[in-house]
Amino acid sequence: MKKTSILLISIILCFLSFGQSEKSLEEVLSRGLQLNMDASGTRFIKLGMGIQSWARYMEFNPGTLDYHGDPIGEDFDFTLRRTYISIFGVYDRWTSFAMLAMDSQTPKVLVGPFGQAKPEFFFYDIWTSYDIIPKHLCLGFGLNMFNGTSRYASASSARTLGVDPIVIGVPNLITTEQLGRQTGFFLSGQFNLFDFRLSLSKPFIADTRPILNVPGTYEIPNTFPSIKGYFTLQLFDKESYKMPFKSSSYLGKAKILNIGFGFDYHPKSTVSFIGTERLLNNRLHLGFDIFYDSPIGEKGALTVYAGAFKFDYGPDYNLSFGVMNPFPGALSQFQLGTGTSAHFEAGYVLPFRIADGHKIQPFIQFTYRNFDAMPKSNIHYNSGINYYFADHNIKTTLQWEYRPVWRESLSNYDYFNMIIYKINFFF
């Protein structure tokens, strides 16, 4: 009873100190709700919460049918893109992190007897790590996002430049990963300019084989682990190696120039059918990228990212899907495939402040895709503007998306528009 009373008093004092802080809103939200377990504050539990809401206007792909089977060319909706609760704890050399989330609640997803689907909470992350060498090297295990290939294979969904992390950065997103996560061991470290992460995972089971042996390459269940790694030279300020999530912009609070190389290898994970022949393929993804983020003058800030990728899933592999498709195939495009791809994005924090220090950041994004199974390459365009009320903790984003979709003749692409308004809040 005494221990329970002490715990309740500690939680109340924590909340009181949170409310009475003289710090800025940004500083208060960044600190979050933290319960110290000792007087030094080196052992603590931190609670977090995040909400990302979208409003969308969408032009649909040709041939899209609505709920009644009638053609539909455009629509708008309101969605909960992500909702999550996180627990982060540090205890001497131990670190633990868990994030319980609900992803992509569209008008189809409803608690009730008439909903086409019901909202489901699941774990984004749940892992524990141990500091082998304090401040330099840790070893961990669990459901995690310590991925290879590129910086944005472990992107923070709360600190993106556009409305969402780039799909091309997470090449196994909807197949053998649970929204960019797999279960296994990871080793993460930082020594002077050198930063790295390595992981050994058992990918989730995916099976996309058709009933008949149709020519093409498909995901298949297998028992082999995957090996991933990402190695970085951090030439200026250093980012944390203990958490996997990488920010798309520091808004002038850091000067960073990182040069990275990564890989993701999963043996015998896809199958190809060439005539009557069945061939197992080793999946190998390679990536090289550069990230630059720096203050410009007293109040401006520049963010630039460029990445080049080589994907090998097997012969002529293509994967088409859309984010939160309101109708089957309505927003789908060929997002991933065997071949090459590149991504470029840049943002600039304007060198002035609105009321209460609010910041404005226009941005652009280009994703180039040249997959072997496509007759020709294409470019996906995004552009928009971020308005920061309290840095990434409270921000809104207005983004215009220009999406390439094959014509029926496969001779060229048509482009379709989508406009997304996003509200992001987390602590």
N, C-alpha and C positions, 0 to 999 in steps of 0.2 A: 504493500500500500504506500509505503514511504517513497519507494522508487517511482511509483506511478505518479505521485504528487509532484515530485521533483521534475519528472519529464513534462507534465502538463504546465508547470510554472515556466519551464525553459521555453516551451513552444509559445506561450503567451508573451513572454519577454521578447522572443524573436519577432513576433508579429508587431508588437508595440514599437520596437526599434525600427522595423521596416516602415511603419507609418509616420514616425517622427523624424526621419532622416532629413537633413538639410541638403543632401546631395541632389544633383539634377535627376530628372526622371530617367534619363538614359543610364546613369550610374546605378540608380536603385533597381531598375529592371535587369541590368547586367548582373548585379549581385544576386538577385532572386531571393527566395525564401531559404535561408541557410540556418541550420541548427548545429551549433558548435557542440562537440562532445567533450571538449576540455578547454581550459582557460587560454591556451595558446592559439586556438582556432585551426590547428593543423589536422585535427580529426573532426570531420563534419559530414553532415548529410545535407544535400541541396535539392530542393524540390523545384520542378519547372513545369510549365504548361505552354502549349502553343496552339494557335488557331490560324488557318489559312482559308479564306473564303474567296470564291471567284464568282464574278458575273460575266457571262460570255454571250457574244453575238457570233454566230457560226454560219458560214456558207458550206453546204454539204457536198460530198462527192457525187458525181452523176450516178443515177440509179438508186439513190437512197430512198427507202420506203419508211413511212411512219408507222404508228401502232396499228393502223387499219389496213396497211398494205398499199396505201396511196403514195405517189411520188411526193417528196418534200425537198425543197432546195435550200431552205434557210430556217433558222430558229434562234431563240435565246434561252438561257437557263441561269439558275443560281445554284451553286454547288458548295459543299464543304470539301475542299481539296485535301486538307489534312487537319486532324485534331489529335493532339497527343499530350500525355503526361509523362514526365521523366523524373527519375531519381538518380542522383549522382553522389557517390560517397567516397571519401578518402580516409583511410585508416592506416597510419604509419606507411608501410610500403605497398599497401593494398589499395586498389582503386576498383570501384564497381559502377556499372552504368546499366540502367534499364529504361526503356521507353515503350510505353503502351500506347498504341495508336489506332485510329480509325482513318481509313484512306478512301477518298473518292466517293462521297455520298452525293449522288445525283438525284433528280426527281424520281428515278426508278427505285431508289433504295429507301424503304419505308418500314418503320416499326408498326406492324398492323397486318391483318389477314389478307389485304388486297395488294400489298407491295410485291413487285416482281422480285425483289431481293431485300434482305434485311441488313442493316449496318452491323459490321462485325469489328470488334476490337481484337487486336493481336499485337505481338511484340515486334516492333521494328528492330530493337537491339536488346540484348541481355547478356552481359559478359563481365568478367572479372580479370584484372591484370595484377602482376606483382613486379615491383621495381627490382630487377636484378642488379643494376647499377643505378642508384638514385640520381635523377636528373639527366640520365643518359640512355637507359635501356630498360624496357619492360617486356614481359612475356604474359600473354593472356589467352583466355579460352572462352568460347561462347558464340552466340549469334551476333555477328559483328560486320562492320563495313570497312575493315582494313584491307582494301582491295588493291589490285595492281592496275596495269595499263596506263593510267593517267591520274592527274590531280583530281579531276572531276569524276573519277570512278568512286570517290569518297566525298562527294560534294555535300555541303550543308544545305538542306532544303529551305532553311530559314534565312540564309545569307546569300541568296542567288542574285545575279544581276538582272535576269529576266524573271518571269513568273514561276519558272520551274528549272530544276537541274537539266542539263543537256542530255538527251537520250543517248547520243553517240558516245558519251563518256561512260555509259554503263552497258556494255555489250551483251550481258546475259540477263537483262533487267526482268523480263517476264517469262523466262524459261527456267534456268537452274538457280536463280537467285530469288530471294524473297524481298522484292523492292530494293535490290542492291546489296542484300545481306546473304551470307552463308555461315554455316556453323563449323567452327574449327579453331585451331591454334593460330595465334599471330605473335610476331616479334616486331617491336617498333623501337627505333632508337635515333639518337642524334649525337654526333661527335663533331665539334667545331662546325665546319661548313657542310658536313655530310649528314643527310637525313634519309632514313629508309624505313620501309615496312615490308615484311614478308608474311605470308600466311599459307597454311596447309588446311584445306577445307574439304568437307564431303558435300558436294553440291546437292541441291534438291532434285528430286526426280521429275523429269519432263519427258513427255512422249507425244510428238506431233506427227507420227507416221500415219499415212492414210491406210485405209483397209486394204487396198490393192497396192502393188509395188509400182507406184507412179514415179517416173523419172524425177530426180531432184534430191535434195539433202534435207534430213529431218532429225530432230532431237530424239534420242532414245534413252531409256533407263540404263544405267551402268553402275558398276561398283568402284570405279576409280576415283581417287581424290583429285582435287585441283590444286595447283601451286601458283601463287600470285606474288608479285613484288613490284615495288615502286621506289626508285632511288632519286634523290634530289640533292642538288647543290644549292644551298641557301646563302646567297652572297651578301645580304644585308641583314635586316631584322629576321629573327627566327620565329617560326610557327611551332605550336605545341606538337610533340610527337605522341603524347599520351592519349589524345582523342583523334579519331580518324577524320572528322568532318572539316572540310576545307572551305573557307569563305571565298566568294567571288569578288569581294571588294571590302577594303578596310577603311574607306571613306577619309583617307588622309591621316589615319591614326598610326600608320606604320609605313616603312619604306622596305619593300620586298622585291627581290629579283630571284626567282627560283627557276632552275633548269632541271627538268625531270625526264626519266626514262622508265617505262614499266612493261610488264608482261602478265599474261594470264594463260595458263596451260592446263587443259583438261583432256587426257587421252581417251580415245575411243568413245567419244560422247555424242557423235552424230553418225547417221547411216546414209549412204547414197545408193540409189538404184539406177544403174546404167544398163538398160535392157533387162536381161534376167540376172545380171551380176549384182551382188550385194557387197558393199564396201564400207568398212568402218573407218571413221576419220578422227584424227587427233585435232582438237580445237586449239588454236594458238592466236592470241591477240597481242599486238605490240603497239606501243604508243610513245611519242616524244612530244613534250610540251614546254612552253615558257610562260611564266606568269610574272607580270610586273605591276606593282601597285605603289604609288608614291604621292605624297602631298605636292601640290603645285602652288607656289606662293604661300600666302598666309591662310587662305580658306579653300582654295581649289584642290582637287585630287584627281589623278588619272589612274585608271585600271585598264590593263590590256592582257588578254590571254590568247595564245595561239597553240593549237595542237594538231598533230598529224598521226594517223592511225592506219595500221594494217591488220585486217581481220581475215582469219581463215577458219571458217566453220566446216569446210568441205566444198566440193564443186557446186557452183551456182546456188548457194544458199541465199535465200531472201526471207525477211520477216517483216510483214506489214501489220501495223496496228495504229490505233489512235488513242490519245489520252482522254479517258472518260467519254467514249463514244456514246452519244445519246440514242443512236439507232445503229444497227449492225453496219460496220464499214463506213459510217458517215464522215469520220474525220481521219480515216486510216491512210497511211502512206508507207512506202518501203523505208523503214527506219534503220534496219540493220541488215548486214549481208556480207558475204565473202567479197573482199575487194579493199579499196582504200577510201579514206574519208579524212576530212579536215574540218576544224572548227576555229572560228575567230570571233572574239567579242571585245568590245571596248566601252567604257563608261567614263564620264567626266562629271565630277561634282562641281557645279558652278561656283565661282569665287565670291559668293555673297550669301547672306542668310536671310530667311524670311522671319517672321515673328517667332520669338522663343528659340532661335537658333536652328529652325528647320532647314533641311538641305534638299536641293533639287539635283537630280542626276539623270540626264539623258543617256541612252545606250543603244548600241546596235549589236546584232548577232548574225553570223552566217555559218551555215553547216553545209559543206560540200560532200556529196556522196557519189562514188563511182564504183558500183557493185558489178561483179562479173555477169550476173544474170540480167542486168539492165541493158537495153540497147544504147543508152547514152547516160551521161552523168547529169546531176541536177543540184540545185542550191536551194536550201530552205532559208527564208529571211525572217528575222524578228527585229523590231525596233520599238522603243518606248521610252518612258520616263518614270523614274522613281521619285517619290516625295517622302522624305524621312522626317517623322515627327520626333523620334528618339532612336536615331540610327536604325539598325536592322530590327530592333525590338518592336517598334511600331512604325510601319511604313505602308504606303499604298503604291501600286504599280499599274500603269496603263500601258498595255502592249498590243501592237499590231503584228499579226502573224500572216505570212504569205507562203502557202503550202503547195508544193508541186504534186500533181496527181497525173498518172498516165492516162492519155487518151485511149479509147478502145482499140485504135489501130496500132498502138505502141510506137507511133512515129514521133511523138513529141509529148510535152507536158502542158497541161492547163494548170493555172494557179488559182487558188481559192483563199479567201480572206477569213480571218478570225480576229476579233477584238476581245481582249480579256482585261477586266478590272479586278485587281487583287488587293485584299486587305490582309496584312501580316502582323500578328501580335504574338510575342512570346516573352517569357522570362525564365 
